[in-house]
């Protein structure tokens, strides 16, 4: 199993922290993560959030590429309906060349109502827009000049440069949880980002249906929100309000969009604790959590958010270091 860290660069107003400082400290943590043996860095996208949720993944991915040497850098998730596919293909190829072939492209259809309305994108068309965009991006990364005629995009005589750094190209991951999105991931992607045990099992079934390699599925998943600690109770007392903030936002966004991935927003910390979504645990406890998640439906890459919104980066870095020293060695051959 490979291990990664996911970042959204959220900076709640009440934290009093300057955004440049958060960016700098996060890049410091990413360089340390590479030294500690993590395999992947994943970046998340959302727009119009008052805490500065990272709206522009690829500039930050370029910064990561320029400050690291070996670790993979991926988008998890780039929200495809809000971007022009040719521009995304070009920007991704640039990041891939900066990193000498370490970039991983991960995208999905999006869900937040505010984003669709503000960008002027019809949410009903998000699936077909994304499918066309995926086709165009692959054509852009190919060697031939191409024409394209679709429902949403049409071009003539397109040839994009630079190409991806390696002949094998850029890995193409698709974000999904259930239903048609899982089938889209199996049909159009090289791997699945996200999905609980049911979603991962459905993805394997869809690979079978489409005649793809279902015996060695490429799946990256996260399971619970975790924090590795030598003193779990003490650290949870400091982290709980940040976890509540994070889950109230995520659950609220999904619920407003008619998707019940997290249920209704938790009202308070006891309700959040009762759901079991977050776990601050010892290395031994975190090992068992990931073992159980993997046993329910296997996957090859595990990732988690090390910096919950508003948490001091120094505190999060202690968790990252402990995870690298006492969890990865136990699970890397899983």
NUDOLUM-531376 format. One record per residue (C-alpha): residue number from 1; residue in three letters; x, y, z. Coordinates in nm, 3 decimals, padded with zeros to 5 digits. Layout:
N
+------+------+---------+---------+---------+
| resi | resn |       X |       Y |       Z |
+------+------+---------+---------+---------+
|  NUM |  Ala |       X |       Y |       Z |
...
+------+------+---------+---------+---------+
! end
This chain:
334
+------+------+---------+---------+---------+
| resi | resn |       X |       Y |       Z |
+------+------+---------+---------+---------+
|    1 |  Unk |  00.000 |  00.000 |  00.000 |
|    2 |  Unk |  00.109 |  00.356 | -00.074 |
|    3 |  Unk |  00.032 |  00.649 |  00.155 |
|    4 |  Unk | -00.053 |  01.008 |  00.081 |
|    5 |  Unk | -00.154 |  01.336 |  00.237 |
|    6 |  Unk | -00.441 |  01.551 |  00.112 |
|    7 |  Unk | -00.449 |  01.929 |  00.142 |
|    8 |  Unk | -00.724 |  02.188 |  00.099 |
|    9 |  Unk | -00.540 |  02.490 |  00.249 |
|   10 |  Unk | -00.845 |  02.603 |  00.448 |
|   11 |  Unk | -00.783 |  02.897 |  00.677 |
|   12 |  Unk | -01.090 |  02.982 |  00.890 |
|   13 |  Unk | -01.121 |  03.353 |  00.964 |
|   14 |  Unk | -01.104 |  03.300 |  01.339 |
|   15 |  Unk | -00.762 |  03.135 |  01.315 |
|   16 |  Unk | -00.597 |  03.474 |  01.266 |
|   17 |  Unk | -00.336 |  03.315 |  01.041 |
|   18 |  Unk | -00.208 |  03.483 |  00.724 |
|   19 |  Unk | -00.269 |  03.278 |  00.410 |
|   20 |  Unk |  00.095 |  03.317 |  00.294 |
|   21 |  Unk |  00.208 |  03.168 |  00.624 |
|   22 |  Unk | -00.029 |  02.871 |  00.588 |
|   23 |  Unk |  00.095 |  02.807 |  00.234 |
|   24 |  Unk |  00.459 |  02.827 |  00.340 |
|   25 |  Unk |  00.410 |  02.600 |  00.642 |
|   26 |  Unk |  00.216 |  02.351 |  00.433 |
|   27 |  Unk |  00.495 |  02.334 |  00.176 |
|   28 |  Unk |  00.740 |  02.280 |  00.462 |
|   29 |  Unk |  00.527 |  01.988 |  00.581 |
|   30 |  Unk |  00.510 |  01.843 |  00.231 |
|   31 |  Unk |  00.889 |  01.847 |  00.198 |
|   32 |  Unk |  00.913 |  01.670 |  00.534 |
|   33 |  Unk |  00.652 |  01.415 |  00.424 |
|   34 |  Unk |  00.868 |  01.328 |  00.126 |
|   35 |  Unk |  01.168 |  01.279 |  00.354 |
|   36 |  Unk |  00.959 |  01.060 |  00.585 |
|   37 |  Unk |  00.857 |  00.825 |  00.304 |
|   38 |  Unk |  00.507 |  00.929 |  00.201 |
|   39 |  Unk |  00.428 |  00.845 | -00.161 |
|   40 |  Unk |  00.162 |  01.094 | -00.269 |
|   41 |  Unk |  00.045 |  01.451 | -00.219 |
|   42 |  Unk | -00.317 |  01.519 | -00.315 |
|   43 |  Unk | -00.477 |  01.863 | -00.357 |
|   44 |  Unk | -00.849 |  01.943 | -00.325 |
|   45 |  Unk | -01.056 |  02.214 | -00.498 |
|   46 |  Unk | -01.360 |  02.420 | -00.400 |
|   47 |  Unk | -01.470 |  02.775 | -00.475 |
|   48 |  Unk | -01.635 |  03.067 | -00.295 |
|   49 |  Unk | -01.563 |  02.935 |  00.056 |
|   50 |  Unk | -01.491 |  03.205 |  00.314 |
|   51 |  Unk | -01.202 |  03.008 |  00.465 |
|   52 |  Unk | -00.994 |  03.011 |  00.148 |
|   53 |  Unk | -01.049 |  02.647 |  00.047 |
|   54 |  Unk | -00.795 |  02.601 | -00.233 |
|   55 |  Unk | -00.968 |  02.717 | -00.554 |
|   56 |  Unk | -00.673 |  02.675 | -00.790 |
|   57 |  Unk | -00.497 |  02.341 | -00.768 |
|   58 |  Unk | -00.243 |  02.352 | -01.046 |
|   59 |  Unk | -00.042 |  02.659 | -00.936 |
|   60 |  Unk | -00.002 |  02.500 | -00.593 |
|   61 |  Unk |  00.083 |  02.167 | -00.758 |
|   62 |  Unk |  00.357 |  02.348 | -00.947 |
|   63 |  Unk |  00.492 |  02.485 | -00.620 |
|   64 |  Unk |  00.496 |  02.134 | -00.473 |
|   65 |  Unk |  00.669 |  02.000 | -00.783 |
|   66 |  Unk |  00.937 |  02.266 | -00.759 |
|   67 |  Unk |  01.014 |  02.190 | -00.395 |
|   68 |  Unk |  01.017 |  01.809 | -00.404 |
|   69 |  Unk |  01.209 |  01.540 | -00.589 |
|   70 |  Unk |  01.032 |  01.205 | -00.562 |
|   71 |  Unk |  00.681 |  01.229 | -00.418 |
|   72 |  Unk |  00.381 |  01.201 | -00.654 |
|   73 |  Unk |  00.153 |  01.504 | -00.688 |
|   74 |  Unk | -00.215 |  01.464 | -00.770 |
|   75 |  Unk | -00.542 |  01.656 | -00.791 |
|   76 |  Unk | -00.807 |  01.509 | -00.563 |
|   77 |  Unk | -01.037 |  01.640 | -00.689 |
|   78 |  Unk | -01.023 |  01.887 | -00.978 |
|   79 |  Unk | -01.383 |  01.990 | -01.050 |
|   80 |  Unk | -01.399 |  01.939 | -01.424 |
|   81 |  Unk | -01.720 |  02.127 | -01.518 |
|   82 |  Unk | -01.567 |  02.458 | -01.406 |
|   83 |  Unk | -01.260 |  02.438 | -01.632 |
|   84 |  Unk | -01.183 |  02.444 | -02.002 |
|   85 |  Unk | -01.040 |  02.101 | -02.090 |
|   86 |  Unk | -00.769 |  02.227 | -02.324 |
|   87 |  Unk | -00.637 |  02.470 | -02.064 |
|   88 |  Unk | -00.642 |  02.195 | -01.801 |
|   89 |  Unk | -00.455 |  01.960 | -02.035 |
|   90 |  Unk | -00.188 |  02.225 | -02.095 |
|   91 |  Unk | -00.151 |  02.320 | -01.728 |
|   92 |  Unk | -00.131 |  01.957 | -01.617 |
|   93 |  Unk |  00.135 |  01.884 | -01.877 |
|   94 |  Unk |  00.340 |  02.178 | -01.750 |
|   95 |  Unk |  00.319 |  02.054 | -01.389 |
|   96 |  Unk |  00.408 |  01.703 | -01.508 |
|   97 |  Unk |  00.720 |  01.835 | -01.678 |
|   98 |  Unk |  00.821 |  02.047 | -01.379 |
|   99 |  Unk |  00.798 |  01.730 | -01.168 |
|  100 |  Unk |  00.956 |  01.506 | -01.435 |
|  101 |  Unk |  00.655 |  01.277 | -01.460 |
|  102 |  Unk |  00.527 |  01.271 | -01.101 |
|  103 |  Unk |  00.187 |  01.428 | -01.168 |
|  104 |  Unk | -00.143 |  01.240 | -01.129 |
|  105 |  Unk | -00.462 |  01.387 | -01.275 |
|  106 |  Unk | -00.775 |  01.331 | -01.067 |
|  107 |  Unk | -01.108 |  01.489 | -01.156 |
|  108 |  Unk | -01.481 |  01.457 | -01.096 |
|  109 |  Unk | -01.814 |  01.622 | -01.173 |
|  110 |  Unk | -01.855 |  01.841 | -00.862 |
|  111 |  Unk | -02.163 |  01.880 | -00.648 |
|  112 |  Unk | -02.186 |  02.217 | -00.466 |
|  113 |  Unk | -02.483 |  02.422 | -00.583 |
|  114 |  Unk | -02.307 |  02.757 | -00.535 |
|  115 |  Unk | -02.027 |  02.660 | -00.768 |
|  116 |  Unk | -02.254 |  02.561 | -01.054 |
|  117 |  Unk | -02.473 |  02.870 | -01.023 |
|  118 |  Unk | -02.182 |  03.115 | -00.995 |
|  119 |  Unk | -01.987 |  02.965 | -01.284 |
|  120 |  Unk | -02.306 |  02.949 | -01.490 |
|  121 |  Unk | -02.285 |  02.573 | -01.548 |
|  122 |  Unk | -02.603 |  02.366 | -01.567 |
|  123 |  Unk | -02.563 |  02.103 | -01.296 |
|  124 |  Unk | -02.777 |  01.859 | -01.495 |
|  125 |  Unk | -02.504 |  01.851 | -01.760 |
|  126 |  Unk | -02.210 |  01.795 | -01.525 |
|  127 |  Unk | -02.171 |  01.429 | -01.625 |
|  128 |  Unk | -02.172 |  01.485 | -02.000 |
|  129 |  Unk | -01.947 |  01.793 | -01.971 |
|  130 |  Unk | -01.697 |  01.592 | -01.771 |
|  131 |  Unk | -01.702 |  01.297 | -02.010 |
|  132 |  Unk | -01.633 |  01.521 | -02.309 |
|  133 |  Unk | -01.360 |  01.700 | -02.116 |
|  134 |  Unk | -01.190 |  01.370 | -02.034 |
|  135 |  Unk | -01.191 |  01.271 | -02.401 |
|  136 |  Unk | -01.044 |  01.607 | -02.502 |
|  137 |  Unk | -00.771 |  01.600 | -02.237 |
|  138 |  Unk | -00.655 |  01.257 | -02.353 |
|  139 |  Unk | -00.648 |  01.382 | -02.712 |
|  140 |  Unk | -00.445 |  01.685 | -02.604 |
|  141 |  Unk | -00.186 |  01.459 | -02.444 |
|  142 |  Unk | -00.162 |  01.245 | -02.758 |
|  143 |  Unk |  00.074 |  01.303 | -03.047 |
|  144 |  Unk | -00.175 |  01.375 | -03.323 |
|  145 |  Unk | -00.350 |  01.697 | -03.417 |
|  146 |  Unk | -00.722 |  01.647 | -03.360 |
|  147 |  Unk | -01.070 |  01.775 | -03.431 |
|  148 |  Unk | -01.349 |  01.730 | -03.180 |
|  149 |  Unk | -01.724 |  01.773 | -03.212 |
|  150 |  Unk | -01.937 |  01.725 | -02.903 |
|  151 |  Unk | -02.244 |  01.861 | -02.730 |
|  152 |  Unk | -02.046 |  02.103 | -02.515 |
|  153 |  Unk | -01.712 |  02.147 | -02.695 |
|  154 |  Unk | -01.606 |  02.162 | -03.060 |
|  155 |  Unk | -01.257 |  02.230 | -03.198 |
|  156 |  Unk | -01.062 |  02.196 | -03.521 |
|  157 |  Unk | -00.693 |  02.140 | -03.575 |
|  158 |  Unk | -00.584 |  02.128 | -03.210 |
|  159 |  Unk | -00.231 |  02.026 | -03.114 |
|  160 |  Unk | -00.117 |  02.086 | -02.756 |
|  161 |  Unk |  00.237 |  02.115 | -02.623 |
|  162 |  Unk |  00.421 |  02.028 | -02.410 |
|  163 |  Unk |  00.332 |  01.663 | -02.386 |
|  164 |  Unk |  00.349 |  01.470 | -02.058 |
|  165 |  Unk |  00.703 |  01.401 | -01.941 |
|  166 |  Unk |  00.687 |  01.023 | -01.980 |
|  167 |  Unk |  00.571 |  00.808 | -02.269 |
|  168 |  Unk |  00.334 |  00.629 | -02.031 |
|  169 |  Unk |  00.154 |  00.960 | -01.989 |
|  170 |  Unk | -00.023 |  01.105 | -01.686 |
|  171 |  Unk | -00.229 |  00.865 | -01.469 |
|  172 |  Unk | -00.598 |  00.949 | -01.504 |
|  173 |  Unk | -00.797 |  00.911 | -01.182 |
|  174 |  Unk | -01.171 |  00.972 | -01.154 |
|  175 |  Unk | -01.342 |  01.071 | -00.831 |
|  176 |  Unk | -01.665 |  00.892 | -00.741 |
|  177 |  Unk | -01.861 |  00.748 | -00.450 |
|  178 |  Unk | -02.160 |  00.552 | -00.583 |
|  179 |  Unk | -02.390 |  00.496 | -00.878 |
|  180 |  Unk | -02.327 |  00.630 | -01.226 |
|  181 |  Unk | -02.015 |  00.814 | -01.111 |
|  182 |  Unk | -01.853 |  00.481 | -01.021 |
|  183 |  Unk | -01.936 |  00.343 | -01.364 |
|  184 |  Unk | -01.794 |  00.655 | -01.526 |
|  185 |  Unk | -01.471 |  00.609 | -01.331 |
|  186 |  Unk | -01.443 |  00.249 | -01.450 |
|  187 |  Unk | -01.524 |  00.338 | -01.809 |
|  188 |  Unk | -01.308 |  00.647 | -01.853 |
|  189 |  Unk | -01.034 |  00.643 | -01.592 |
|  190 |  Unk | -00.721 |  00.455 | -01.497 |
|  191 |  Unk | -00.821 |  00.448 | -01.130 |
|  192 |  Unk | -01.083 |  00.543 | -00.871 |
|  193 |  Unk | -01.043 |  00.823 | -00.616 |
|  194 |  Unk | -01.269 |  00.788 | -00.313 |
|  195 |  Unk | -01.556 |  00.555 | -00.248 |
|  196 |  Unk | -01.625 |  00.361 |  00.068 |
|  197 |  Unk | -01.631 | -00.020 |  00.072 |
|  198 |  Unk | -01.955 | -00.033 | -00.128 |
|  199 |  Unk | -01.822 |  00.209 | -00.387 |
|  200 |  Unk | -01.494 |  00.022 | -00.422 |
|  201 |  Unk | -01.678 | -00.308 | -00.469 |
|  202 |  Unk | -01.907 | -00.148 | -00.728 |
|  203 |  Unk | -01.602 | -00.016 | -00.911 |
|  204 |  Unk | -01.453 | -00.365 | -00.940 |
|  205 |  Unk | -01.787 | -00.493 | -01.075 |
|  206 |  Unk | -01.792 | -00.211 | -01.330 |
|  207 |  Unk | -01.438 | -00.293 | -01.441 |
|  208 |  Unk | -01.554 | -00.649 | -01.506 |
|  209 |  Unk | -01.849 | -00.519 | -01.707 |
|  210 |  Unk | -01.626 | -00.303 | -01.926 |
|  211 |  Unk | -01.370 | -00.577 | -01.981 |
|  212 |  Unk | -01.095 | -00.404 | -01.784 |
|  213 |  Unk | -00.845 | -00.543 | -01.536 |
|  214 |  Unk | -01.061 | -00.606 | -01.230 |
|  215 |  Unk | -00.810 | -00.830 | -01.054 |
|  216 |  Unk | -00.568 | -00.541 | -00.998 |
|  217 |  Unk | -00.793 | -00.236 | -00.960 |
|  218 |  Unk | -00.628 |  00.100 | -00.900 |
|  219 |  Unk | -00.813 |  00.256 | -00.608 |
|  220 |  Unk | -00.712 |  00.538 | -00.374 |
|  221 |  Unk | -00.932 |  00.585 | -00.068 |
|  222 |  Unk | -00.936 |  00.754 |  00.270 |
|  223 |  Unk | -01.195 |  00.600 |  00.501 |
|  224 |  Unk | -01.219 |  00.797 |  00.825 |
|  225 |  Unk | -01.063 |  01.131 |  00.910 |
|  226 |  Unk | -00.763 |  01.025 |  01.118 |
|  227 |  Unk | -00.503 |  01.187 |  01.340 |
|  228 |  Unk | -00.213 |  00.986 |  01.479 |
|  229 |  Unk | -00.130 |  01.066 |  01.840 |
|  230 |  Unk |  00.054 |  00.943 |  02.148 |
|  231 |  Unk | -00.211 |  01.114 |  02.364 |
|  232 |  Unk | -00.542 |  01.074 |  02.178 |
|  233 |  Unk | -00.777 |  01.212 |  02.444 |
|  234 |  Unk | -00.564 |  01.520 |  02.503 |
|  235 |  Unk | -00.528 |  01.589 |  02.131 |
|  236 |  Unk | -00.897 |  01.529 |  02.057 |
|  237 |  Unk | -00.985 |  01.795 |  02.314 |
|  238 |  Unk | -00.787 |  02.040 |  02.100 |
|  239 |  Unk | -00.900 |  01.906 |  01.762 |
|  240 |  Unk | -01.271 |  01.846 |  01.817 |
|  241 |  Unk | -01.391 |  02.196 |  01.731 |
|  242 |  Unk | -01.189 |  02.190 |  01.409 |
|  243 |  Unk | -01.335 |  01.852 |  01.315 |
|  244 |  Unk | -01.687 |  01.982 |  01.384 |
|  245 |  Unk | -01.624 |  02.285 |  01.165 |
|  246 |  Unk | -01.498 |  02.065 |  00.882 |
|  247 |  Unk | -01.783 |  01.815 |  00.896 |
|  248 |  Unk | -02.056 |  02.076 |  00.934 |
|  249 |  Unk | -01.935 |  02.233 |  00.610 |
|  250 |  Unk | -01.895 |  01.910 |  00.414 |
|  251 |  Unk | -02.223 |  01.759 |  00.534 |
|  252 |  Unk | -02.404 |  02.086 |  00.467 |
|  253 |  Unk | -02.272 |  02.109 |  00.112 |
|  254 |  Unk | -02.361 |  01.751 |  00.027 |
|  255 |  Unk | -02.705 |  01.772 |  00.191 |
|  256 |  Unk | -02.790 |  02.092 |  00.003 |
|  257 |  Unk | -02.696 |  01.913 | -00.320 |
|  258 |  Unk | -02.923 |  01.618 | -00.237 |
|  259 |  Unk | -02.634 |  01.381 | -00.168 |
|  260 |  Unk | -02.624 |  01.209 |  00.171 |
|  261 |  Unk | -02.262 |  01.095 |  00.194 |
|  262 |  Unk | -02.220 |  01.236 |  00.546 |
|  263 |  Unk | -02.583 |  01.279 |  00.646 |
|  264 |  Unk | -02.713 |  01.602 |  00.797 |
|  265 |  Unk | -02.457 |  01.837 |  00.954 |
|  266 |  Unk | -02.379 |  01.737 |  01.314 |
|  267 |  Unk | -02.513 |  01.987 |  01.568 |
|  268 |  Unk | -02.234 |  01.950 |  01.822 |
|  269 |  Unk | -01.922 |  01.757 |  01.917 |
|  270 |  Unk | -02.105 |  01.469 |  02.095 |
|  271 |  Unk | -02.313 |  01.409 |  01.782 |
|  272 |  Unk | -01.999 |  01.418 |  01.568 |
|  273 |  Unk | -01.827 |  01.170 |  01.800 |
|  274 |  Unk | -02.125 |  00.935 |  01.784 |
|  275 |  Unk | -02.093 |  00.908 |  01.406 |
|  276 |  Unk | -01.738 |  00.770 |  01.427 |
|  277 |  Unk | -01.619 |  00.960 |  01.121 |
|  278 |  Unk | -01.319 |  01.107 |  01.299 |
|  279 |  Unk | -01.062 |  00.911 |  01.492 |
|  280 |  Unk | -00.772 |  01.049 |  01.691 |
|  281 |  Unk | -00.584 |  00.735 |  01.784 |
|  282 |  Unk | -00.253 |  00.580 |  01.876 |
|  283 |  Unk | -00.043 |  00.435 |  01.594 |
|  284 |  Unk | -00.171 |  00.088 |  01.687 |
|  285 |  Unk | -00.532 |  00.204 |  01.669 |
|  286 |  Unk | -00.478 |  00.378 |  01.335 |
|  287 |  Unk | -00.316 |  00.062 |  01.196 |
|  288 |  Unk | -00.624 | -00.138 |  01.292 |
|  289 |  Unk | -00.862 |  00.119 |  01.141 |
|  290 |  Unk | -00.683 |  00.106 |  00.806 |
|  291 |  Unk | -00.658 | -00.275 |  00.817 |
|  292 |  Unk | -01.035 | -00.298 |  00.865 |
|  293 |  Unk | -01.105 | -00.047 |  00.588 |
|  294 |  Unk | -00.878 | -00.237 |  00.349 |
|  295 |  Unk | -01.029 | -00.575 |  00.445 |
|  296 |  Unk | -01.380 | -00.447 |  00.368 |
|  297 |  Unk | -01.281 | -00.376 |  00.005 |
|  298 |  Unk | -00.912 | -00.363 | -00.090 |
|  299 |  Unk | -00.740 | -00.055 | -00.231 |
|  300 |  Unk | -00.382 |  00.036 | -00.318 |
|  301 |  Unk | -00.341 |  00.392 | -00.190 |
|  302 |  Unk | -00.450 |  00.547 |  00.139 |
|  303 |  Unk | -00.469 |  00.922 |  00.191 |
|  304 |  Unk | -00.587 |  01.153 |  00.468 |
|  305 |  Unk | -00.608 |  01.523 |  00.558 |
|  306 |  Unk | -00.323 |  01.600 |  00.799 |
|  307 |  Unk | -00.424 |  01.964 |  00.858 |
|  308 |  Unk | -00.788 |  02.002 |  00.960 |
|  309 |  Unk | -00.923 |  02.357 |  00.912 |
|  310 |  Unk | -00.769 |  02.591 |  01.166 |
|  311 |  Unk | -00.534 |  02.335 |  01.323 |
|  312 |  Unk | -00.180 |  02.455 |  01.380 |
|  313 |  Unk |  00.053 |  02.305 |  01.120 |
|  314 |  Unk |  00.308 |  02.222 |  01.390 |
|  315 |  Unk |  00.053 |  02.001 |  01.568 |
|  316 |  Unk | -00.048 |  01.835 |  01.242 |
|  317 |  Unk |  00.316 |  01.770 |  01.159 |
|  318 |  Unk |  00.359 |  01.568 |  01.478 |
|  319 |  Unk |  00.080 |  01.340 |  01.355 |
|  320 |  Unk |  00.239 |  01.312 |  01.010 |
|  321 |  Unk |  00.575 |  01.218 |  01.159 |
|  322 |  Unk |  00.423 |  00.960 |  01.397 |
|  323 |  Unk |  00.219 |  00.806 |  01.114 |
|  324 |  Unk |  00.532 |  00.775 |  00.900 |
|  325 |  Unk |  00.738 |  00.623 |  01.178 |
|  326 |  Unk |  00.489 |  00.378 |  01.329 |
|  327 |  Unk |  00.202 |  00.318 |  01.084 |
|  328 |  Unk |  00.356 |  00.306 |  00.737 |
|  329 |  Unk |  00.618 |  00.040 |  00.825 |
|  330 |  Unk |  00.341 | -00.191 |  00.951 |
|  331 |  Unk |  00.105 | -00.145 |  00.656 |
|  332 |  Unk |  00.323 | -00.077 |  00.352 |
|  333 |  Unk |  00.315 | -00.444 |  00.246 |
|  334 |  Unk | -00.062 | -00.474 |  00.289 |
+------+------+---------+---------+---------+
! end
